[in-house]
Structures are given as C-alpha cells and as structure tokens.
Amino acid sequence: MRAAKPIFVAMKRMAASGGMYVAMGAGEAGKIFAEETTWTGSIGVIIPRYDASQLAEKIGVKTDSLKTGEFKDSLDPLRALSERDRVLWTHILDDSLQRFVKIVADNRKGLDVDKVKELATGQLFTAEEAKANGLIDEIGDEDAAIDALKKQLGLSKVRVVQYEFPLSLMSLLLGSAQAHDPEVRFRKLLEMSVPQAMYFCGSTPVLSPLWQSVIESR
C-alpha cells in the first residue's frame, strides 16, 4: 500500500510489540504519531509456557506421549524443559527477534540494527521516550496525524472512513475480521494448541488453548 499512497500511523493507549511491528508498515516515508499517554516499544518475542511438572508429580499425573522424535512434545507443560529443548527454542526465539529488529531498523530513519538491538529488551516506552529513541515521529492524537497527512498531500478537506464489525462473542474470541470468515474461524480452532513465538507485550498467562487463541488474535 505504501508504494501507492503515504501511510501515517496514529497509536493509541498501547501499541507495544505487535503494535510496533505493524506500525513499521508505514516505512521511512511515513510518520508515526503516539498520544501523550501511549505506551509502545516492547520489542521482543515470547513463547508463553507453564512448567506444571512438579504439580503433576504431586497429584500422580505424568506425561506419556507417543512421539516420533525427541522434540515432538518439547513444550509439554507436564515435563520440565531439557537443556536440548532450551537450545532449540532459544534459536527459534533469537531468529524471530532478529526479524523484528530488522523490520524496525529497515523502516525507521536514523535507526540501524545495532541501535534497535539496544532497544530490544522488551521494555515499554512512554511517548516521550519513544520519540527520543526514534521509534515514533510525533506526539499527537489521531486528529494531529490526519492534519499532518492533509498538509503533506495539500488537501483542505478529507473523509475519514472507519471500518467496524458488529461486536459478538466470536469477535471477542477471534478478532472482528476473523470472526466473520468461517474458514479462518475453523482454522483458528484447529490451531489453538499450536505453540508460536509471538510479538506481544508482557508475560500473558496461557491457562488454556482457548485463551492462547484469544491472545494470538490480538
């Protein structure tokens, strides 16, 4: 899209991790605005996991998966991670992080890979901090972003279109756009328990496959 028209981003409330990643779609030619109270940054990757092996041992439950390879049950919560498991997942996390870092470095003027790596601690930044670190261009709300875009395009009047779907239970679980696509909805149900390295802020508890699906949709 940015090859055909300019893109300005207006961040609200929290635009951290995945929000930062998506905002990079504006590219170097675009501008990113954040409200005064916006939290952003959180450049990093997380794979939510609980180690319930000691609890399982106390209540007499053990994992006994039939598998075809050493790592097929690598994230089984009923057993502790082995050192070889940790090496495997550390590689996956590092690879995902390097992609995130490159996305930011490629799309922000004045930032290179080394500078972004310094910021990639998972830390949240206030709007002032984000601007000082080159992650956003201006502190302002959506109206400020629209006014700046109008000025760049030499327009005096514009029409702002906001796309919405009626809120439903499925919308809350899967996200509005996905909830209206039966194929996506069915695929999401099949993918509930699939482990993924995710770009989102904080150590979000994943108590069930359904809750994990909700987090991934965000």
N, C-alpha and C positions, 0 to 999 in steps of 0.2 A: 504493500500500500504506500509506503513512504517513497517509493520510486515515482509514484504518480501524483502525490499530494503531500504537503507538510503535515506532520503529526506533532501535536503538543499534548503533554500528559498533565492531568490535574490529580494529584494524590490527596486522599482524604484519610483522616483518622490514622489507620495503619496501612502502610504499603511496604511491608517488610518481606525479605526473602523472595518468595514467588512474585510479590507485587513489584519489587525492584527488578526482578528478571524480566517481567512483562514490559515494564516501563522502558527497558532498553530498546524496544521495538521502534521508539521514536528516532533512534540513530543520532549521529553527531549533529545533523542539521536541525533536529527537533529541539524542543525545550521542555524541561520537566519542572512543574510547579508543585510545591508542597505547602499545605496550610501551616500556620504557625504551630499548631498542636500535633502535626503529623509525625508519626514515628516511622522511620524507614531504615534501609540497610539490611541488617541480619543476613549478610552474605555468607552462606554456608549450606551444609547438607546434613540431614538427619535421617536415620532409619529407626523409628520408634520400636522398642523391644523391651519386654519384661523377662527377667530371669526368675521363673517360678519353680526352679528345680528343688530348692530346699523345702518349700511348702509342699510340693508333690511328695517328697520323701516322707514328710511328717504324716501325711494323710494316707500314705500307702499307694500312691499312684506313680507309675513310671512310664516313660515313653518307650515304645517298642515298634517303631515304624519299620515297615519293609521297604527297602530302598535299593536303588541300583548303583549308587555312588556315595562316596564319603560325605559330600556336601549337600546331598539332596534334602536333608532335614536341618540344614545349618542354623536356621533361626527358630527352631523348635523351642518354645518357652519352657518346656519341661526338662530341658537339659542345659547345662552351662555351656557357653561358647568355649571351644578348644582354642589353643593358640593358632592352629592352622585355620580355623574359622575366622579368627580376628584378622589374620593376614589377608585372607580372601576379601572380607568386607571392607577392610581398610583400603585396599586397592580400588574397590568399587566407589567408595566414598571420595577418595582422592581424585579419581577420574571425573566424577560428577562435579566436584568442587572446581577443578581446573577449567571445566567447560563454563561454569558460572563466572569465574574470574575473567575468562577470555571474552565472554559476552559483554561484561561491564567495560573492560578495557577497550574493546573494539568500538563501543558506542558512546563513550564519554570523552569529550575533548579534554586534554590535559591529564588524562589518567593512562598509565601503562600497566602492564601485568604486575610489575613489582609493587607499584603503589596500591593497586587493588588488593594484592595479597596481604598487605599491611592492614587493610580494612576488613579482610575476610575472616573475622574472628567470631562471626555470628552475632556481633554487637548491634544493638539498636541505636540509631542516631536520631536526635531531635532535628527539627528543620534547620536550625542554625548550624548544627554540626554537619548535617548532610551537605549543606551549601558550602561550608568551609572545606569539606573534603572532596568537593567536585562531583557529588552524586546527584545533585539537583542544580537547576539554574537559578530559580527564583523562589522566594517565599510569598505565596499568594494563593487565593482560593480559585475556584473554577471560573468565576467571572474575570479574574485577572488573567487567567490563561486564555480565555476567549477573546478578551480585549487585545492581548498581545498578538494573537493569531490574526485577528481582524486588521490590526495595524500592519503586520507583515504582508498580508495579502492586499492591502489597500482597499478594504471594504468598510462601508459605513453601517451596513445592516446585514445581519445574518439570521438564519433559522437554526435553532439548536434542536436536534432530534435525540430523544432518549428512548432506548429500546427496553421494554419491560414485558414480563410474562406474569399472568395471574399467579399469586402465591398458593402453593399446595404442599401437602405433606411430602410428595415425591420431589418437589422443588427444593425443599429444605434438605432432603437426604442426598440428592444427586446434583443439585445446581439447576437453575431455571431452564437453561437451554437444553441440557441433557435430559431433564425430566420429560420433555416433550418429544423425545426421539426414542421410540420403543426399542430400536436396535441398540442404542447406546445404553439404555436402562438395563437391558438384558445382559449386555456385556459387562456392565459395572457389577452386577450381581455375581457373575462368574469370577470376577477379578478381586472380590472382597478380601480374600486371604492371601493375595499375592504380595510379597514384600517388595517395597520400592524405596529407592533413595529419593527423598522429597525435599523440595525447596519451600519450607515454611518456617514460621517464627516460633521458637520455643520448643520445649520438650513436651509435646502434647500426649497425654495418656491414651494409649490404644487398648481399650478394655475389651473390645470385641471386633470381629471383622466388619460389622456394620458401621461402628464408629470410625474405623480406619477408612472406610469408603467415604464417609462424610468429610473427613479431614482432607483426603486426596482431592475431592471435588472442589475444595476451597483453594 
